[in-house]
């Protein structure tokens, strides 16, 4: 039994037109009219696949294929249809469309499983609009805080108001929370968003887990002064301190070359930012990830020591704000085995790899066992209109997902 | 013979009221009604000191004490009365007021020199209004370009129109240009705008020269990618490259601890500046200064080599744009000696130091010999309402200037 490759291709094409930017880009903000339009299209395909559909109070689109034994915990397949502001056509979309395709294939083959299957497009996975992601997938598990709902976008519109406009009953979030034990397991197919499979020339990968990001904001305070008149030994140059810390973080993250640890500084802001005034204050973000939490904790400690040492040397003061501290979440061995077996059936040599980015699977991992299938993406480019996964790879991925779903249903 | 300390203090106080902001700040834009008011006040003091006054077509205020031999090249003393938008009470003002005070003292003592003395408040030294400074001091030497006159301020008013409003005949700049050889030498007293004298606890310094800044903009291009999914060895991280270059520049500038070389990166811009996307492009400014041009050139070469090496290692491409390349301009030894002698006469141990910032003396250095006297300023703070020089130090500086003028007149 195989999915309908032509239909899946058509679905990708149709979906890419909603919020299309440039030739190949996508901009579908969370809780936006564009996301609504994408939900309507996906909803029509869900219905064709035999599912009933609803949009819950978190702004999630949920398609349900009712099983013969609806009292059993559901098999959930998900991802998201919102995109980065300058994003691609596959991030999130691949998971939702292949989930729908898997269910459509079951239905077309006359299979009504005992267990209910749900395909979910989670709301605001990306998180850029309100500067915090995974809203829908955390929502159904009752993990959002009041603060998450009150966050505002750059136009000053709160998430609560955006959800209201979207048609959600924001006074009744609780009605959309899944009771404990009601989800049997969670599956997500996603493009890799990294170059590992592309370099290894492997179309499909089996995810071992999602490495937890540690996100810090480090602020250094020095003293402004004229770049021409303050002698070097008398300076308290906050940008020099920041540069030394960036270099130190890189050394820490790469101290054992074979390890998958990644450490990055990707934003930096300088005050007063005049070319002839020594930087008085510099704030930058730190992103440290590892599938091995002990090692990440060890490296974090090394980083703190370096910050202490470097700021002392440069006469700076500092603060460190912890924005996020997620632990690695491992995929269930039994689901990994099923995915690997299904890859073998399709003659695919699918390597195991960790996921650096988080996904809707991350919050779900606290509610049930989960598994993830990665599809190769060209040059590892994602969050960019250049993001690309071939039809062939996506079809293979969807077939691996279908096989995995069928094997899980047999359990 | 000494200057009148009480009068000088009064002059500082009166001048600080024009364009006063907050308790101790000043905002007197170039060619503005506030500068005009400052000129009128200074002009009244110049007249009391026996000078005739005029405002030339560049918007300079020039006070002239006619000598007995007016055919001799003039002894010029200058600085400026325009200020930074959020500036202090002493930057520029100190040089103009102590120049007037020195002439007043000569006149009160019945001295009419052979050589004509001129005290000048140069127009738009600061340069922020039209984003280019030293307009008046370059103007009298015929060094302005047409472009300098056409520059617009943030309200869209051109310098030409601002000068017209100020009362200048902008069709006759040439009439205000000093013929070659008509300036014998130039003296300028200025607050240090750096912490060297304050830390050394010395009220007065003898300037050795104005170090020429080399200003570069370096742009590094790497490749964006998800901070969680691109393994460290595969990255082309433009911000890491920039950090390594910032550290390298610091090492280059401080390789000989005793040298006055200063090297600074004070602005940096990252694209796309998202905390979980590896920096694709980073641009930063470099400011390298030294009183020794050979050494600065050598260090510049070392920097270029480092940029080559670091970008290669990180898989980056780069461009370097040279925004400014000024050579150091040395004070005349004979004037430095006279200044030092006059400091000694006042029991001042005045250290020699270079000037990092430029001054009106910079363009003048191409027309005649020049000397500069630095007055200590608290904590090295300048271009800020907190800028502070004590009455005592300013009086000492004015007395050193007076002595220097008298010794030069004897030559």
Interface residues (C-beta under 8 A of the other chain):
Chain A: X86 X128 X192 X193 X194 X195 X196 X199 X211 X213 X215 X225 X226 X227 X228 X229 X230 X231 X232 X233 X234 X237 X239 X240 X242 X243 X244 X246 X247 X250 X253 X254 X257 X260 X261 X262 X263 X264 X265 X266 X267 X268 X270 X273 X274 X275 X276 X277 X278 X279 X285 X287 X289 X355 X356 X357 X358 X380 X381 X382 X383 X384
Chain B: X192 X193 X194 X195 X196 X199 X211 X213 X215 X224 X225 X226 X227 X228 X229 X230 X231 X232 X233 X234 X237 X239 X240 X242 X243 X244 X246 X247 X250 X253 X254 X257 X260 X261 X262 X263 X264 X265 X266 X267 X268 X270 X272 X273 X274 X275 X276 X277 X278 X279 X285 X287 X289 X355 X356 X357 X358 X380 X381 X382 X383
